[in-house]
Amino acid sequence: MRKRTLLLAATLTTGLLTALPATGAAAAPSGLAGDINGDGYRDAVITAPLAKVAGKSNAGYVAVVYGGASGLDTTKRQIISQDTAGIPGVPESGDYFGDRATTGDLDDDGYTDIVVG
């Protein structure tokens, strides 16, 4: 079984590319566009750049809601912000983390990656 690492490119003032530990993939990558965790179901990436994080207004976050056989499962989600281990910076008022986001297989490993600005 292969462990999957979610790549998150934070185009912040530092412009760093960071690997974020994510949920382990249960199988080989599906190659399905939008399948973040490689389970064969499309997942949703939802941005909330105006969200309060660690008490800071408009710090922002990105939520990944994982899909399953019956659609998206809101109980299976991951919140990613600058308060998440492995993400550069710290939450600050007015950061608007997640103001821009896109997905794609950046490293050609068969898993969909998330790019956040």
N, CA, C and O of each residue as an XYZ file, in Angstrom:
468
protein
N       0.847     -1.170      0.000
C       0.000      0.000      0.000
C       0.896      1.237      0.000
O       1.854      1.305      0.770
N       0.599      2.196     -0.840
C       1.406      3.389     -1.001
C       0.800      4.541     -0.226
O      -0.398      4.801     -0.335
N       1.606      5.227      0.548
C       1.153      6.426      1.250
C       1.177      7.592      0.276
O       2.112      7.708     -0.517
N       0.204      8.429      0.316
C       0.061      9.566     -0.586
C       0.387     10.838      0.161
O      -0.027     11.003      1.308
N       1.100     11.716     -0.447
C       1.363     13.030      0.113
C       0.671     14.062     -0.760
O       0.886     14.118     -1.971
N      -0.153     14.869     -0.135
C      -0.859     15.934     -0.824
C       0.094     17.105     -0.986
O       0.654     17.594     -0.005
N       0.279     17.554     -2.207
C       1.146     18.704     -2.439
C       0.311     19.964     -2.386
O      -0.761     20.047     -2.985
N       0.803     20.913     -1.682
C       0.103     22.180     -1.572
C       1.087     23.284     -1.897
O       2.038     23.518     -1.150
N       0.864     23.954     -2.994
C       1.742     25.051     -3.361
C       1.130     26.332     -2.830
O       0.096     26.791     -3.315
N       1.763     26.887     -1.858
C       1.257     28.109     -1.252
C       1.972     29.285     -1.889
O       3.121     29.575     -1.557
N       1.301     29.954     -2.792
C       1.880     31.118     -3.436
C       1.627     32.327     -2.562
O       0.850     33.224     -2.890
N       2.308     32.310     -1.449
C       2.218     33.394     -0.488
C       3.401     34.318     -0.710
O       4.028     34.284     -1.770
N       3.701     35.115      0.247
C       4.844     36.004      0.086
C       6.136     35.219     -0.045
O       7.097     35.704     -0.641
N       6.173     34.002      0.508
C       7.373     33.189      0.398
C       7.399     32.386     -0.887
O       8.477     32.025     -1.358
N       6.237     32.092     -1.473
C       6.174     31.339     -2.716
C       6.750     29.933     -2.585
O       7.399     29.453     -3.514
N       6.531     29.267     -1.462
C       7.106     27.956     -1.220
C       6.210     26.837     -1.731
O       4.992     26.996     -1.817
N       6.819     25.701     -2.071
C       6.095     24.483     -2.381
C       6.283     23.565     -1.193
O       7.417     23.252     -0.831
N       5.195     23.125     -0.578
C       5.249     22.378      0.668
C       4.500     21.074      0.543
O       3.441     21.024     -0.083
N       5.031     20.016      1.128
C       4.324     18.744      1.182
C       3.529     18.691      2.476
O       4.071     18.925      3.556
N       2.256     18.385      2.366
C       1.376     18.309      3.517
C       1.007     16.859      3.750
O       0.476     16.217      2.844
N       1.267     16.319      4.931
C       0.838     14.946      5.196
C      -0.673     14.864      5.061
O      -1.396     15.690      5.618
N      -1.138     13.894      4.342
C      -2.564     13.746      4.119
C      -2.979     12.323      4.448
O      -2.177     11.510      4.908
N      -4.239     12.046      4.205
C      -4.724     10.704      4.463
C      -4.030      9.736      3.525
O      -3.732     10.084      2.383
N      -3.774      8.544      3.989
C      -3.140      7.529      3.170
C      -4.085      7.050      2.087
O      -5.279      6.882      2.336
N      -3.574      6.832      0.900
C      -4.390      6.309     -0.183
C      -4.558      4.811      0.017
O      -3.599      4.104      0.326
N      -5.761      4.343     -0.160
C      -6.042      2.930      0.062
C      -5.656      2.074     -1.134
O      -5.535      0.855     -1.008
N      -5.466      2.685     -2.271
C      -5.166      1.927     -3.485
C      -4.257      2.748     -4.382
O      -3.894      3.881     -4.067
N      -3.906      2.154     -5.492
C      -3.113      2.875     -6.488
C      -3.920      4.068     -6.970
O      -5.147      4.056     -6.877
N      -3.262      5.093     -7.481
C      -4.006      6.269     -7.951
C      -5.008      5.889     -9.025
O      -4.731      5.051     -9.883
N      -6.166      6.511     -8.968
C      -7.217      6.193     -9.935
C      -7.002      6.910    -11.262
O      -7.490      6.460    -12.298
N      -6.273      8.025    -11.234
C      -6.096      8.816    -12.450
C      -7.331      9.632    -12.787
O      -7.338     10.350    -13.787
N      -8.373      9.539    -11.978
C      -9.614     10.280    -12.179
C      -9.399     11.730    -11.768
O      -9.001     11.998    -10.635
N      -9.656     12.655    -12.665
C      -9.506     14.076    -12.346
C     -10.395     14.424    -11.162
O     -11.577     14.080    -11.143
N      -9.824     15.108    -10.171
C     -10.578     15.513     -8.997
C     -10.560     14.501     -7.867
O     -11.174     14.726     -6.824
N      -9.857     13.377     -8.062
C      -9.744     12.363     -7.014
C      -8.484     12.655     -6.210
O      -7.395     12.213     -6.579
N      -8.625     13.396     -5.116
C      -7.491     13.838     -4.312
C      -6.829     12.675     -3.579
O      -5.601     12.608     -3.518
N      -7.619     11.763     -3.023
C      -7.057     10.696     -2.189
C      -6.909      9.345     -2.887
O      -6.540      8.362     -2.244
N      -7.187      9.275     -4.180
C      -6.935      8.065     -4.949
C      -7.883      6.916     -4.693
O      -7.532      5.768     -4.965
N      -9.087      7.184     -4.174
C     -10.013      6.099     -3.877
C     -10.985      5.799     -5.007
O     -11.854      4.939     -4.865
N     -10.846      6.506     -6.140
C     -11.716      6.264     -7.287
C     -12.965      7.123     -7.319
O     -13.808      6.957     -8.201
N     -13.096      8.039     -6.372
C     -14.245      8.947     -6.327
C     -13.751     10.387     -6.358
O     -12.723     10.718     -5.766
N     -14.499     11.239     -7.058
C     -14.128     12.652     -7.110
C     -14.350     13.302     -5.748
O     -15.294     12.976     -5.029
N     -13.462     14.224     -5.414
C     -13.530     14.966     -4.168
C     -13.774     16.434     -4.497
O     -13.606     16.847     -5.645
N     -14.164     17.216     -3.511
C     -14.422     18.641     -3.717
C     -13.432     19.477     -2.915
O     -13.129     19.174     -1.761
N     -12.936     20.534     -3.550
C     -12.069     21.500     -2.885
C     -12.880     22.780     -2.750
O     -13.328     23.357     -3.741
N     -13.060     23.213     -1.506
C     -13.892     24.380     -1.217
C     -13.024     25.427     -0.532
O     -12.375     25.132      0.472
N     -13.006     26.627     -1.056
C     -12.192     27.685     -0.463
C     -13.046     28.594      0.412
O     -14.221     28.834      0.135
N     -12.423     29.087      1.469
C     -13.089     30.013      2.392
C     -12.092     31.100      2.784
O     -11.643     31.137      3.930
N     -11.736     31.990      1.846
C     -10.710     32.992      2.131
C     -11.107     34.019      3.189
O     -10.239     34.694      3.742
N     -12.392     34.147      3.479
C     -12.849     35.116      4.481
C     -13.036     34.484      5.860
O     -13.484     35.150      6.793
N     -12.696     33.205      5.988
C     -12.915     32.494      7.250
C     -11.973     32.969      8.349
O     -10.854     33.413      8.091
N     -12.461     32.862      9.579
C     -11.644     33.165     10.752
C     -10.849     31.918     11.105
O     -11.419     30.833     11.224
N      -9.534     32.061     11.274
C      -8.646     30.952     11.645
C      -7.802     31.422     12.822
O      -7.192     32.489     12.767
N      -7.769     30.630     13.880
C      -6.994     30.957     15.086
C      -7.312     32.365     15.586
O      -6.429     33.086     16.050
N      -8.586     32.742     15.484
C      -9.017     34.043     15.969
C      -8.707     35.211     15.037
O      -8.975     36.362     15.384
N      -8.157     34.940     13.883
C      -7.783     35.994     12.923
C      -8.832     36.091     11.818
O      -9.061     35.117     11.100
N      -9.467     37.241     11.675
C     -10.479     37.457     10.644
C      -9.857     37.439      9.259
O      -8.747     37.933      9.060
N     -10.570     36.872      8.311
C     -10.149     36.825      6.903
C      -8.802     36.139      6.713
O      -8.092     36.449      5.756
N      -8.434     35.220      7.592
C      -7.185     34.461      7.431
C      -7.351     33.418      6.332
O      -6.443     33.227      5.524
N      -8.488     32.746      6.289
C      -8.834     31.825      5.217
C      -8.364     30.397      5.392
O      -7.389     30.116      6.089
N      -9.095     29.498      4.731
C      -8.715     28.091      4.686
C      -9.280     27.439      3.441
O     -10.095     28.026      2.730
N      -8.838     26.222      3.187
C      -9.352     25.391      2.107
C      -9.842     24.101      2.745
O      -9.157     23.524      3.590
N     -11.010     23.652      2.350
C     -11.548     22.384      2.836
C     -11.592     21.393      1.687
O     -12.006     21.733      0.579
N     -11.162     20.164      1.954
C     -11.292     19.079      0.995
C     -12.352     18.141      1.546
O     -12.196     17.592      2.637
N     -13.426     17.956      0.796
C     -14.488     17.037      1.182
C     -14.351     15.823      0.270
O     -14.397     15.943     -0.954
N     -14.182     14.655      0.882
C     -13.923     13.442      0.124
C     -15.215     12.801     -0.354
O     -16.221     12.787      0.355
N     -15.168     12.271     -1.575
C     -16.316     11.615     -2.175
C     -16.332     10.130     -1.890
O     -15.329      9.548     -1.477
N     -17.478      9.530     -2.115
C     -17.655      8.093     -1.944
C     -18.684      7.592     -2.930
O     -19.096      8.322     -3.832
N     -19.098      6.361     -2.764
C     -20.046      5.733     -3.684
C     -21.364      6.492     -3.767
O     -22.008      6.485     -4.816
N     -21.778      7.144     -2.689
C     -23.051      7.870     -2.694
C     -22.860      9.388     -2.773
O     -23.781     10.139     -2.451
N     -21.691      9.844     -3.193
C     -21.439     11.269     -3.348
C     -20.500     11.795     -2.291
O     -19.786     11.031     -1.643
N     -20.502     13.115     -2.117
C     -19.617     13.740     -1.130
C     -20.062     13.379      0.277
O     -21.258     13.325      0.565
N     -19.097     13.133      1.149
C     -19.369     12.773      2.541
C     -18.777     13.859      3.426
O     -17.564     13.897      3.633
N     -19.623     14.744      3.950
C     -19.134     15.885      4.730
C     -18.492     15.470      6.046
O     -17.836     16.290      6.688
N     -18.660     14.238      6.457
C     -17.973     13.773      7.672
C     -16.524     13.388      7.373
O     -15.720     13.219      8.291
N     -16.195     13.252      6.092
C     -14.823     12.927      5.681
C     -14.249     14.148      4.981
O     -14.408     14.329      3.774
N     -13.579     14.980      5.769
C     -13.047     16.220      5.205
C     -11.730     16.565      5.881
O     -11.402     16.059      6.954
N     -10.989     17.443      5.221
C      -9.727     17.934      5.769
C      -9.699     19.440      5.582
O      -9.970     19.945      4.492
N      -9.369     20.158      6.651
C      -9.255     21.610      6.612
C      -7.772     21.956      6.535
O      -6.966     21.458      7.322
N      -7.420     22.816      5.579
C      -6.029     23.221      5.370
C      -5.949     24.741      5.474
O      -6.647     25.462      4.761
N      -5.091     25.214      6.371
C      -4.883     26.655      6.538
C      -3.422     26.893      6.893
O      -2.630     25.952      6.952
N      -3.072     28.133      7.125
C      -1.717     28.429      7.564
C      -1.510     28.041      9.028
O      -0.422     28.225      9.575
N      -2.545     27.509      9.654
C      -2.447     26.970     11.007
C      -2.260     25.445     10.961
O      -2.236     24.790     12.003
N      -2.128     24.882      9.747
C      -1.931     23.452      9.537
C      -0.437     23.154      9.481
O       0.318     23.851      8.803
N      -0.017     22.114     10.198
C       1.399     21.729     10.182
C       1.874     21.505      8.741
O       1.186     20.870      7.943
N       3.049     22.033      8.425
C       3.621     21.873      7.096
C       3.282     22.976      6.113
O       3.846     23.025      5.020
N       2.371     23.861      6.483
C       2.005     24.980      5.608
C       2.775     26.205      6.082
O       2.728     26.543      7.264
N       3.489     26.880      5.168
C       4.295     28.035      5.583
C       3.451     29.203      6.089
O       2.312     29.405      5.669
N       4.041     29.953      6.990
C       3.393     31.138      7.535
C       2.499     30.809      8.710
O       2.429     29.668      9.166
N       1.829     31.818      9.181
C       0.871     31.692     10.275
C      -0.383     32.447      9.871
O      -0.313     33.364      9.053
N      -1.549     32.073     10.440
C      -2.764     32.808     10.110
C      -2.645     34.265     10.568
O      -2.250     34.543     11.700
N      -2.988     35.165      9.685
C      -2.995     36.586     10.007
C      -4.267     37.193      9.438
O      -4.760     36.743      8.403
N      -4.794     38.197     10.095
C      -5.963     38.899      9.577
C      -5.649     39.436      8.186
O      -4.613     40.063      7.967
N      -6.555     39.181      7.254
C      -6.383     39.692      5.894
C      -5.480     38.864      5.008
O      -5.123     39.329      3.925
N      -5.086     37.655      5.404
C      -4.265     36.786      4.538
C      -5.057     36.289      3.333
O      -4.503     36.162      2.241
N      -6.331     36.009      3.515
C      -7.207     35.493      2.461
C      -6.667     34.201      1.843
O      -6.787     33.994      0.636
N      -6.071     33.331      2.671
C      -5.581     32.038      2.205
C      -6.734     31.296      1.537
O      -7.814     31.182      2.117
N      -6.520     30.803      0.351
C      -7.574     30.136     -0.395
C      -8.327     31.063     -1.321
O      -9.313     30.659     -1.935
N      -7.872     32.315     -1.432
C      -8.517     33.256     -2.353
C      -8.506     32.695     -3.774
O      -9.435     32.929     -4.547
N      -7.469     31.968     -4.107
C      -7.353     31.289     -5.400
C      -6.957     29.840     -5.139
O      -6.113     29.565     -4.286
N      -7.557     28.933     -5.862
C      -7.192     27.518     -5.754
C      -7.504     26.824     -7.071
O      -8.458     27.172     -7.766
N      -6.694     25.850     -7.391
C      -6.927     25.028     -8.573
C      -6.385     23.635     -8.289
O      -5.678     23.427     -7.304
N      -6.712     22.700     -9.138
C      -6.242     21.334     -8.965
C      -5.622     20.826    -10.256
O      -5.899     21.342    -11.338
N      -4.794     19.827    -10.130
C      -4.170     19.182    -11.282
C      -3.129     18.191    -10.785
O      -2.712     18.247     -9.628
N      -2.718     17.302    -11.645
C      -1.690     16.327    -11.281
C      -0.327     16.940    -11.584
O       0.235     16.715    -12.656
N       0.202     17.709    -10.645
C       1.433     18.470    -10.860
C       2.672     17.600    -11.018
O       3.582     17.947    -11.771
N       2.712     16.485    -10.322
C       3.911     15.650    -10.346
C       3.713     14.349    -11.125
O       4.540     13.441    -11.048
N       2.616     14.267    -11.871
C       2.335     13.140    -12.760
C       2.363     11.792    -12.041
O       2.851     10.799    -12.582
N       1.823     11.769    -10.788
C       1.784     10.512    -10.033
C       0.410      9.854    -10.058
O       0.207      8.819     -9.422
N      -0.542     10.449    -10.794
C      -1.876      9.881    -10.892
C      -2.854     10.406     -9.854
O      -4.043     10.095     -9.913
N      -2.365     11.202     -8.900
C      -3.222     11.808     -7.886
C      -3.428     13.282     -8.222
O      -2.517     13.948     -8.713
N      -4.635     13.788     -7.953
C      -4.900     15.205     -8.136
C      -4.294     15.982     -6.979
O      -4.513     15.639     -5.816
N      -3.533     17.027     -7.290
C      -2.907     17.892     -6.297
C      -3.690     19.201     -6.214
O      -4.442     19.542     -7.127
N      -3.509     19.925     -5.120
C      -4.190     21.199     -4.914
C      -3.154     22.313     -4.877
O      -2.136     22.202     -4.194
N      -3.417     23.385     -5.615
C      -2.567     24.578     -5.595
C      -3.397     25.703     -4.981
O      -4.498     26.003     -5.443
N      -2.848     26.319     -3.929
C      -3.578     27.358     -3.195
C      -2.772     28.636     -3.189
O      -1.558     28.613     -2.992
N      -3.448     29.754     -3.406
C      -2.800     31.058     -3.340
C      -3.427     31.910     -2.283
O      -3.010     33.050     -2.080
